Amino acid sequence: EAWSFFKLLDLDQRGDIEIEKFLMGCLRLRGNAKAIDMCKLIHDQAWLLKTQSNFHSHTERELRKIRKELQNPSPSPFTGTGSLQFTNSQKFYESQGTQGLKSPCEHG
């Protein structure tokens, strides 16, 4: 639970927590278990939003490449026509360090 607690307090994900952030985070989590549960939900939601935003940007870039290739196909040495190159979504997730769609709190 210590690692999950640290990740909840490290809002900017720099890997360190200033004393002021630590104190404010502890005050924010003060109370019964519901407060920490809500904070974990907020943290996970922010992570999902960021991951989805990154994926959306990646998809938009790939669609622009495809659109450009369809408008101006380059000759392929094999078929004599234009060729498209698609990227693997799993490679995108690996490059983002997301390991699929698991929440960082699930990594322990």
N, CA, C and O atoms as CSV, one atom per row, in Angstrom:
chain,resi,resn,atom,element,x,y,z
A,1,GLU,N,N,0.813,-1.206,0.000
A,1,GLU,CA,C,0.000,0.000,0.000
A,1,GLU,C,C,0.853,1.266,0.000
A,1,GLU,O,O,0.391,2.324,-0.426
A,2,ALA,N,N,2.097,1.163,0.476
A,2,ALA,CA,C,2.966,2.343,0.511
A,2,ALA,C,C,3.220,2.879,-0.892
A,2,ALA,O,O,3.205,4.091,-1.105
A,3,TRP,N,N,3.454,1.976,-1.858
A,3,TRP,CA,C,3.713,2.410,-3.234
A,3,TRP,C,C,2.476,3.084,-3.823
A,3,TRP,O,O,2.599,4.104,-4.501
A,4,SER,N,N,1.303,2.540,-3.582
A,4,SER,CA,C,0.072,3.162,-4.072
A,4,SER,C,C,-0.124,4.532,-3.432
A,4,SER,O,O,-0.545,5.477,-4.098
A,5,PHE,N,N,0.180,4.639,-2.150
A,5,PHE,CA,C,0.072,5.919,-1.442
A,5,PHE,C,C,1.028,6.943,-2.056
A,5,PHE,O,O,0.647,8.092,-2.277
A,6,PHE,N,N,2.266,6.529,-2.330
A,6,PHE,CA,C,3.245,7.425,-2.943
A,6,PHE,C,C,2.734,7.920,-4.296
A,6,PHE,O,O,2.816,9.114,-4.588
A,7,LYS,N,N,2.204,7.008,-5.129
A,7,LYS,CA,C,1.717,7.398,-6.444
A,7,LYS,C,C,0.527,8.351,-6.344
A,7,LYS,O,O,0.345,9.209,-7.208
A,8,LEU,N,N,-0.270,8.207,-5.311
A,8,LEU,CA,C,-1.398,9.126,-5.121
A,8,LEU,C,C,-0.907,10.533,-4.797
A,8,LEU,O,O,-1.525,11.520,-5.194
A,9,LEU,N,N,0.205,10.617,-4.076
A,9,LEU,CA,C,0.733,11.921,-3.695
A,9,LEU,C,C,1.585,12.550,-4.794
A,9,LEU,O,O,1.696,13.774,-4.860
A,10,ASP,N,N,2.180,11.743,-5.646
A,10,ASP,CA,C,3.052,12.224,-6.717
A,10,ASP,C,C,2.207,12.578,-7.941
A,10,ASP,O,O,2.220,11.855,-8.938
A,11,LEU,N,N,1.483,13.677,-7.864
A,11,LEU,CA,C,0.521,14.045,-8.893
A,11,LEU,C,C,1.166,14.359,-10.235
A,11,LEU,O,O,0.570,14.077,-11.275
A,12,ASP,N,N,2.365,14.935,-10.244
A,12,ASP,CA,C,3.013,15.265,-11.512
A,12,ASP,C,C,3.884,14.133,-12.041
A,12,ASP,O,O,4.525,14.287,-13.080
A,13,GLN,N,N,3.921,12.999,-11.345
A,13,GLN,CA,C,4.613,11.778,-11.744
A,13,GLN,C,C,6.091,12.015,-12.040
A,13,GLN,O,O,6.630,11.472,-13.005
A,14,ARG,N,N,6.747,12.829,-11.208
A,14,ARG,CA,C,8.180,13.074,-11.361
A,14,ARG,C,C,9.010,12.067,-10.573
A,14,ARG,O,O,10.217,11.958,-10.791
A,15,GLY,N,N,8.387,11.337,-9.669
A,15,GLY,CA,C,9.121,10.353,-8.887
A,15,GLY,C,C,9.608,10.879,-7.553
A,15,GLY,O,O,10.312,10.178,-6.827
A,16,ASP,N,N,9.242,12.100,-7.227
A,16,ASP,CA,C,9.587,12.652,-5.919
A,16,ASP,C,C,8.413,13.470,-5.396
A,16,ASP,O,O,7.542,13.903,-6.150
A,17,ILE,N,N,8.420,13.664,-4.097
A,17,ILE,CA,C,7.337,14.425,-3.470
A,17,ILE,C,C,7.957,15.462,-2.545
A,17,ILE,O,O,8.698,15.126,-1.621
A,18,GLU,N,N,7.649,16.711,-2.804
A,18,GLU,CA,C,8.118,17.783,-1.933
A,18,GLU,C,C,7.340,17.716,-0.630
A,18,GLU,O,O,6.218,17.210,-0.597
A,19,ILE,N,N,7.926,18.219,0.432
A,19,ILE,CA,C,7.308,18.139,1.763
A,19,ILE,C,C,5.938,18.808,1.773
A,19,ILE,O,O,5.013,18.320,2.423
A,20,GLU,N,N,5.805,19.927,1.053
A,20,GLU,CA,C,4.508,20.614,1.012
A,20,GLU,C,C,3.450,19.751,0.335
A,20,GLU,O,O,2.313,19.668,0.797
A,21,LYS,N,N,3.846,19.094,-0.790
A,21,LYS,CA,C,2.913,18.198,-1.473
A,21,LYS,C,C,2.529,17.027,-0.575
A,21,LYS,O,O,1.373,16.607,-0.544
A,22,PHE,N,N,3.517,16.506,0.156
A,22,PHE,CA,C,3.258,15.389,1.050
A,22,PHE,C,C,2.231,15.777,2.116
A,22,PHE,O,O,1.270,15.048,2.362
A,23,LEU,N,N,2.448,16.933,2.743
A,23,LEU,CA,C,1.537,17.383,3.794
A,23,LEU,C,C,0.141,17.660,3.245
A,23,LEU,O,O,-0.856,17.270,3.853
A,24,MET,N,N,0.067,18.339,2.087
A,24,MET,CA,C,-1.244,18.636,1.508
A,24,MET,C,C,-1.947,17.338,1.085
A,24,MET,O,O,-3.161,17.207,1.235
A,25,GLY,N,N,-1.185,16.399,0.565
A,25,GLY,CA,C,-1.770,15.114,0.183
A,25,GLY,C,C,-2.303,14.354,1.375
A,25,GLY,O,O,-3.380,13.761,1.312
A,26,CYS,N,N,-1.545,14.369,2.474
A,26,CYS,CA,C,-2.004,13.692,3.689
A,26,CYS,C,C,-3.273,14.349,4.229
A,26,CYS,O,O,-4.195,13.664,4.672
A,27,LEU,N,N,-3.313,15.666,4.189
A,27,LEU,CA,C,-4.513,16.364,4.653
A,27,LEU,C,C,-5.707,16.045,3.755
A,27,LEU,O,O,-6.833,15.901,4.232
A,28,ARG,N,N,-5.451,15.938,2.458
A,28,ARG,CA,C,-6.522,15.619,1.518
A,28,ARG,C,C,-7.068,14.214,1.767
A,28,ARG,O,O,-8.253,13.960,1.553
A,29,LEU,N,N,-6.206,13.305,2.219
A,29,LEU,CA,C,-6.608,11.914,2.441
A,29,LEU,C,C,-7.089,11.655,3.868
A,29,LEU,O,O,-7.450,10.533,4.222
A,30,ARG,N,N,-7.085,12.686,4.658
A,30,ARG,CA,C,-7.505,12.548,6.045
A,30,ARG,C,C,-8.954,12.088,6.106
A,30,ARG,O,O,-9.787,12.519,5.309
A,31,GLY,N,N,-9.238,11.236,7.031
A,31,GLY,CA,C,-10.607,10.759,7.187
A,31,GLY,C,C,-10.673,9.247,7.086
A,31,GLY,O,O,-9.667,8.555,7.243
A,32,ASN,N,N,-11.840,8.756,6.827
A,32,ASN,CA,C,-12.018,7.311,6.754
A,32,ASN,C,C,-11.536,6.754,5.417
A,32,ASN,O,O,-11.027,7.506,4.586
A,33,ALA,N,N,-11.684,5.496,5.207
A,33,ALA,CA,C,-11.179,4.821,4.010
A,33,ALA,C,C,-11.800,5.368,2.726
A,33,ALA,O,O,-11.208,5.229,1.656
A,34,LYS,N,N,-12.945,5.969,2.804
A,34,LYS,CA,C,-13.581,6.486,1.604
A,34,LYS,C,C,-12.754,7.587,0.945
A,34,LYS,O,O,-12.754,7.713,-0.280
A,35,ALA,N,N,-12.052,8.380,1.744
A,35,ALA,CA,C,-11.246,9.464,1.182
A,35,ALA,C,C,-10.117,8.908,0.323
A,35,ALA,O,O,-9.885,9.402,-0.780
A,36,ILE,N,N,-9.421,7.902,0.803
A,36,ILE,CA,C,-8.322,7.342,0.019
A,36,ILE,C,C,-8.857,6.602,-1.202
A,36,ILE,O,O,-8.228,6.616,-2.260
A,37,ASP,N,N,-10.011,5.956,-1.063
A,37,ASP,CA,C,-10.617,5.289,-2.210
A,37,ASP,C,C,-10.985,6.304,-3.293
A,37,ASP,O,O,-10.747,6.065,-4.477
A,38,MET,N,N,-11.560,7.424,-2.891
A,38,MET,CA,C,-11.918,8.467,-3.855
A,38,MET,C,C,-10.668,9.035,-4.518
A,38,MET,O,O,-10.664,9.290,-5.722
A,39,CYS,N,N,-9.625,9.230,-3.748
A,39,CYS,CA,C,-8.386,9.768,-4.306
A,39,CYS,C,C,-7.797,8.789,-5.318
A,39,CYS,O,O,-7.300,9.207,-6.365
A,40,LYS,N,N,-7.848,7.506,-5.020
A,40,LYS,CA,C,-7.350,6.493,-5.959
A,40,LYS,C,C,-8.171,6.525,-7.245
A,40,LYS,O,O,-7.611,6.429,-8.337
A,41,LEU,N,N,-9.476,6.656,-7.129
A,41,LEU,CA,C,-10.325,6.744,-8.319
A,41,LEU,C,C,-9.985,7.966,-9.169
A,41,LEU,O,O,-9.921,7.881,-10.396
A,42,ILE,N,N,-9.769,9.089,-8.514
A,42,ILE,CA,C,-9.407,10.316,-9.235
A,42,ILE,C,C,-8.065,10.130,-9.932
A,42,ILE,O,O,-7.897,10.522,-11.087
A,43,HIS,N,N,-7.118,9.533,-9.228
A,43,HIS,CA,C,-5.788,9.289,-9.794
A,43,HIS,C,C,-5.887,8.368,-11.012
A,43,HIS,O,O,-5.299,8.653,-12.056
A,44,ASP,N,N,-6.625,7.275,-10.881
A,44,ASP,CA,C,-6.773,6.335,-11.989
A,44,ASP,C,C,-7.491,6.980,-13.169
A,44,ASP,O,O,-7.142,6.725,-14.321
A,45,GLN,N,N,-8.468,7.793,-12.898
A,45,GLN,CA,C,-9.198,8.483,-13.962
A,45,GLN,C,C,-8.273,9.439,-14.714
A,45,GLN,O,O,-8.328,9.515,-15.942
A,46,ALA,N,N,-7.435,10.158,-13.996
A,46,ALA,CA,C,-6.487,11.064,-14.648
A,46,ALA,C,C,-5.517,10.277,-15.526
A,46,ALA,O,O,-5.181,10.710,-16.628
A,47,TRP,N,N,-5.065,9.110,-15.034
A,47,TRP,CA,C,-4.161,8.269,-15.813
A,47,TRP,C,C,-4.851,7.778,-17.094
A,47,TRP,O,O,-4.251,7.796,-18.168
A,48,LEU,N,N,-6.097,7.343,-16.978
A,48,LEU,CA,C,-6.843,6.878,-18.147
A,48,LEU,C,C,-7.046,8.001,-19.160
A,48,LEU,O,O,-6.920,7.790,-20.366
A,49,LEU,N,N,-7.356,9.182,-18.666
A,49,LEU,CA,C,-7.557,10.327,-19.548
A,49,LEU,C,C,-6.283,10.637,-20.323
A,49,LEU,O,O,-6.330,10.886,-21.528
A,50,LYS,N,N,-5.151,10.623,-19.636
A,50,LYS,CA,C,-3.864,10.888,-20.278
A,50,LYS,C,C,-3.550,9.812,-21.314
A,50,LYS,O,O,-3.128,10.130,-22.426
A,51,THR,N,N,-3.750,8.543,-20.961
A,51,THR,CA,C,-3.468,7.443,-21.876
A,51,THR,C,C,-4.356,7.517,-23.102
A,51,THR,O,O,-3.882,7.330,-24.222
A,52,GLN,N,N,-5.631,7.787,-22.908
A,52,GLN,CA,C,-6.552,7.888,-24.035
A,52,GLN,C,C,-6.199,9.080,-24.914
A,52,GLN,O,O,-6.296,8.996,-26.138
A,53,SER,N,N,-5.799,10.169,-24.314
A,53,SER,CA,C,-5.397,11.344,-25.085
A,53,SER,C,C,-4.175,11.035,-25.944
A,53,SER,O,O,-4.116,11.421,-27.112
A,54,ASN,N,N,-3.200,10.338,-25.362
A,54,ASN,CA,C,-2.011,9.952,-26.121
A,54,ASN,C,C,-2.384,9.033,-27.282
A,54,ASN,O,O,-1.880,9.194,-28.394
A,55,PHE,N,N,-3.267,8.071,-27.022
A,55,PHE,CA,C,-3.693,7.157,-28.073
A,55,PHE,C,C,-4.457,7.904,-29.163
A,55,PHE,O,O,-4.278,7.629,-30.350
A,56,HIS,N,N,-5.304,8.843,-28.761
A,56,HIS,CA,C,-6.057,9.629,-29.734
A,56,HIS,C,C,-5.095,10.416,-30.624
A,56,HIS,O,O,-5.273,10.453,-31.842
A,57,SER,N,N,-4.100,11.033,-30.042
A,57,SER,CA,C,-3.109,11.788,-30.821
A,57,SER,C,C,-2.366,10.873,-31.780
A,57,SER,O,O,-2.137,11.228,-32.936
A,58,HIS,N,N,-1.992,9.702,-31.299
A,58,HIS,CA,C,-1.299,8.720,-32.129
A,58,HIS,C,C,-2.184,8.308,-33.309
A,58,HIS,O,O,-1.710,8.244,-34.443
A,59,THR,N,N,-3.444,8.033,-33.054
A,59,THR,CA,C,-4.377,7.620,-34.100
A,59,THR,C,C,-4.570,8.729,-35.127
A,59,THR,O,O,-4.615,8.467,-36.329
A,60,GLU,N,N,-4.683,9.949,-34.661
A,60,GLU,CA,C,-4.828,11.085,-35.579
A,60,GLU,C,C,-3.608,11.211,-36.484
A,60,GLU,O,O,-3.757,11.445,-37.684
A,61,ARG,N,N,-2.410,11.062,-35.936
A,61,ARG,CA,C,-1.187,11.134,-36.751
A,61,ARG,C,C,-1.183,10.029,-37.809
A,61,ARG,O,O,-0.847,10.268,-38.969
A,62,GLU,N,N,-1.561,8.823,-37.397
A,62,GLU,CA,C,-1.572,7.702,-38.341
A,62,GLU,C,C,-2.611,7.912,-39.434
A,62,GLU,O,O,-2.352,7.606,-40.598
A,63,LEU,N,N,-3.777,8.426,-39.077
A,63,LEU,CA,C,-4.816,8.687,-40.082
A,63,LEU,C,C,-4.371,9.771,-41.067
A,63,LEU,O,O,-4.667,9.688,-42.260
A,64,ARG,N,N,-3.666,10.779,-40.570
A,64,ARG,CA,C,-3.144,11.806,-41.478
A,64,ARG,C,C,-2.153,11.203,-42.464
A,64,ARG,O,O,-2.166,11.541,-43.647
A,65,LYS,N,N,-1.288,10.304,-41.976
A,65,LYS,CA,C,-0.327,9.634,-42.860
A,65,LYS,C,C,-1.059,8.824,-43.926
A,65,LYS,O,O,-0.700,8.870,-45.103
A,66,ILE,N,N,-2.075,8.092,-43.516
A,66,ILE,CA,C,-2.845,7.268,-44.454
A,66,ILE,C,C,-3.539,8.152,-45.486
A,66,ILE,O,O,-3.511,7.859,-46.681
A,67,ARG,N,N,-4.160,9.232,-45.020
A,67,ARG,CA,C,-4.853,10.147,-45.931
A,67,ARG,C,C,-3.877,10.732,-46.951
A,67,ARG,O,O,-4.182,10.820,-48.140
A,68,LYS,N,N,-2.695,11.131,-46.467
A,68,LYS,CA,C,-1.677,11.697,-47.356
A,68,LYS,C,C,-1.215,10.653,-48.368
A,68,LYS,O,O,-1.052,10.962,-49.548
A,69,GLU,N,N,-1.005,9.427,-47.916
A,69,GLU,CA,C,-0.581,8.355,-48.806
A,69,GLU,C,C,-1.655,8.030,-49.844
A,69,GLU,O,O,-1.331,7.745,-50.997
A,70,LEU,N,N,-2.906,8.070,-49.454
A,70,LEU,CA,C,-3.994,7.805,-50.403
A,70,LEU,C,C,-4.118,8.922,-51.443
A,70,LEU,O,O,-4.478,8.669,-52.593
A,71,GLN,N,N,-3.824,10.137,-51.038
A,71,GLN,CA,C,-3.909,11.256,-51.969
A,71,GLN,C,C,-2.724,11.286,-52.929
A,71,GLN,O,O,-2.871,11.663,-54.091
A,72,ASN,N,N,-1.550,10.887,-52.440
A,72,ASN,CA,C,-0.326,10.903,-53.249
A,72,ASN,C,C,0.400,9.569,-53.104
A,72,ASN,O,O,1.441,9.510,-52.449
A,73,PRO,N,N,-0.124,8.498,-53.698
A,73,PRO,CA,C,0.516,7.193,-53.517
A,73,PRO,C,C,1.898,7.152,-54.159
A,73,PRO,O,O,2.104,7.666,-55.258
A,74,SER,N,N,2.832,6.538,-53.458
A,74,SER,CA,C,4.170,6.363,-54.011
A,74,SER,C,C,4.245,4.982,-54.631
A,74,SER,O,O,3.664,4.037,-54.097
A,75,PRO,N,N,4.944,4.843,-55.742
A,75,PRO,CA,C,5.004,3.544,-56.402
A,75,PRO,C,C,5.692,2.505,-55.527
A,75,PRO,O,O,6.702,2.788,-54.882
A,76,SER,N,N,5.138,1.316,-55.514
A,76,SER,CA,C,5.722,0.208,-54.776
A,76,SER,C,C,6.534,-0.642,-55.737
A,76,SER,O,O,6.055,-0.928,-56.834
A,77,PRO,N,N,7.747,-1.060,-55.374
A,77,PRO,CA,C,8.544,-1.881,-56.289
A,77,PRO,C,C,7.919,-3.256,-56.513
A,77,PRO,O,O,8.281,-3.934,-57.474
A,78,PHE,N,N,7.002,-3.683,-55.665
A,78,PHE,CA,C,6.417,-5.026,-55.770
A,78,PHE,C,C,5.141,-5.052,-56.603
A,78,PHE,O,O,4.930,-5.987,-57.375
A,79,THR,N,N,4.299,-4.053,-56.462
A,79,THR,CA,C,3.002,-4.087,-57.141
A,79,THR,C,C,2.844,-2.990,-58.180
A,79,THR,O,O,1.935,-3.048,-59.009
A,80,GLY,N,N,3.711,-2.001,-58.145
A,80,GLY,CA,C,3.580,-0.884,-59.066
A,80,GLY,C,C,2.546,0.119,-58.603
A,80,GLY,O,O,2.259,1.080,-59.317
A,81,THR,N,N,1.974,-0.083,-57.412
A,81,THR,CA,C,0.982,0.853,-56.876
A,81,THR,C,C,1.489,1.379,-55.541
A,81,THR,O,O,2.540,0.964,-55.053
A,82,GLY,N,N,0.736,2.288,-54.965
A,82,GLY,CA,C,1.094,2.838,-53.662
A,82,GLY,C,C,0.958,1.794,-52.570
A,82,GLY,O,O,0.198,0.836,-52.712
A,83,SER,N,N,1.681,1.973,-51.495
A,83,SER,CA,C,1.583,1.035,-50.378
A,83,SER,C,C,1.383,1.811,-49.089
A,83,SER,O,O,1.889,2.923,-48.938
A,84,LEU,N,N,0.654,1.229,-48.174
A,84,LEU,CA,C,0.392,1.835,-46.880
A,84,LEU,C,C,1.135,1.070,-45.807
A,84,LEU,O,O,1.273,-0.151,-45.883
A,85,GLN,N,N,1.616,1.796,-44.802
A,85,GLN,CA,C,2.255,1.154,-43.671
A,85,GLN,C,C,1.449,1.473,-42.428
A,85,GLN,O,O,1.235,2.642,-42.106
A,86,PHE,N,N,1.002,0.443,-41.730
A,86,PHE,CA,C,0.222,0.612,-40.519
A,86,PHE,C,C,1.105,0.286,-39.326
A,86,PHE,O,O,1.960,-0.596,-39.399
A,87,THR,N,N,0.898,0.990,-38.243
A,87,THR,CA,C,1.660,0.697,-37.032
A,87,THR,C,C,0.824,-0.177,-36.122
A,87,THR,O,O,-0.406,-0.159,-36.187
A,88,ASN,N,N,1.478,-0.924,-35.294
A,88,ASN,CA,C,0.826,-1.840,-34.371
A,88,ASN,C,C,0.432,-1.081,-33.110
A,88,ASN,O,O,1.267,-0.401,-32.514
A,89,SER,N,N,-0.825,-1.189,-32.697
A,89,SER,CA,C,-1.283,-0.495,-31.495
A,89,SER,C,C,-0.525,-0.953,-30.264
A,89,SER,O,O,-0.268,-0.159,-29.359
A,90,GLN,N,N,-0.164,-2.234,-30.224
A,90,GLN,CA,C,0.579,-2.732,-29.064
A,90,GLN,C,C,1.928,-2.024,-28.962
A,90,GLN,O,O,2.380,-1.715,-27.859
A,91,LYS,N,N,2.584,-1.760,-30.112
A,91,LYS,CA,C,3.854,-1.024,-30.076
A,91,LYS,C,C,3.637,0.372,-29.507
A,91,LYS,O,O,4.483,0.883,-28.774
A,92,PHE,N,N,2.503,0.993,-29.842
A,92,PHE,CA,C,2.202,2.307,-29.279
A,92,PHE,C,C,2.119,2.220,-27.767
A,92,PHE,O,O,2.723,3.024,-27.057
A,93,TYR,N,N,1.361,1.234,-27.271
A,93,TYR,CA,C,1.208,1.109,-25.829
A,93,TYR,C,C,2.543,0.812,-25.161
A,93,TYR,O,O,2.818,1.333,-24.081
A,94,GLU,N,N,3.372,-0.008,-25.776
A,94,GLU,CA,C,4.687,-0.306,-25.206
A,94,GLU,C,C,5.538,0.952,-25.156
A,94,GLU,O,O,6.264,1.172,-24.187
A,95,SER,N,N,5.455,1.784,-26.200
A,95,SER,CA,C,6.242,3.013,-26.207
A,95,SER,C,C,5.752,3.987,-25.144
A,95,SER,O,O,6.522,4.822,-24.669
A,96,GLN,N,N,4.483,3.891,-24.768
A,96,GLN,CA,C,3.931,4.757,-23.728
A,96,GLN,C,C,4.188,4.200,-22.334
A,96,GLN,O,O,3.935,4.873,-21.335
A,97,GLY,N,N,4.691,2.974,-22.269
A,97,GLY,CA,C,4.943,2.350,-20.977
A,97,GLY,C,C,3.671,1.975,-20.255
A,97,GLY,O,O,3.658,1.862,-19.030
A,98,THR,N,N,2.583,1.779,-21.016
A,98,THR,CA,C,1.306,1.524,-20.355
A,98,THR,C,C,1.060,0.056,-20.081
A,98,THR,O,O,0.209,-0.277,-19.257
A,99,GLN,N,N,1.780,-0.832,-20.749
A,99,GLN,CA,C,1.595,-2.267,-20.576
A,99,GLN,C,C,0.121,-2.623,-20.685
A,99,GLN,O,O,-0.467,-3.168,-19.751
A,100,GLY,N,N,-0.459,-2.318,-21.810
A,100,GLY,CA,C,-1.886,-2.547,-22.001
A,100,GLY,C,C,-2.669,-1.396,-21.412
A,100,GLY,O,O,-2.270,-0.239,-21.546
A,101,LEU,N,N,-3.752,-1.690,-20.778
A,101,LEU,CA,C,-4.588,-0.646,-20.179
A,101,LEU,C,C,-4.657,-0.753,-18.677
A,101,LEU,O,O,-5.634,-0.308,-18.074
A,102,LYS,N,N,-3.642,-1.335,-18.050
A,102,LYS,CA,C,-3.646,-1.448,-16.603
A,102,LYS,C,C,-3.381,-0.093,-15.965
A,102,LYS,O,O,-2.599,0.705,-16.483
A,103,SER,N,N,-4.015,0.153,-14.878
A,103,SER,CA,C,-3.790,1.366,-14.113
A,103,SER,C,C,-2.446,1.254,-13.409
A,103,SER,O,O,-2.048,0.156,-13.019
A,104,PRO,N,N,-1.731,2.379,-13.236
A,104,PRO,CA,C,-0.455,2.315,-12.523
A,104,PRO,C,C,-0.607,1.788,-11.101
A,104,PRO,O,O,0.345,1.241,-10.545
A,105,CYS,N,N,-1.775,1.940,-10.509
A,105,CYS,CA,C,-1.989,1.436,-9.159
A,105,CYS,C,C,-2.048,-0.088,-9.139
A,105,CYS,O,O,-1.841,-0.701,-8.092
A,106,GLU,N,N,-2.326,-0.700,-10.277
A,106,GLU,CA,C,-2.414,-2.155,-10.343
A,106,GLU,C,C,-1.053,-2.809,-10.498
A,106,GLU,O,O,-0.919,-4.022,-10.334
A,107,HIS,N,N,-0.022,-1.991,-10.820
A,107,HIS,CA,C,1.313,-2.547,-11.027
A,107,HIS,C,C,2.028,-2.822,-9.725
A,107,HIS,O,O,3.070,-3.478,-9.728
A,108,GLY,N,N,1.499,-2.340,-8.604
A,108,GLY,CA,C,2.073,-2.606,-7.289
A,108,GLY,C,C,3.239,-1.786,-6.920
A,108,GLY,O,O,3.785,-1.945,-5.828
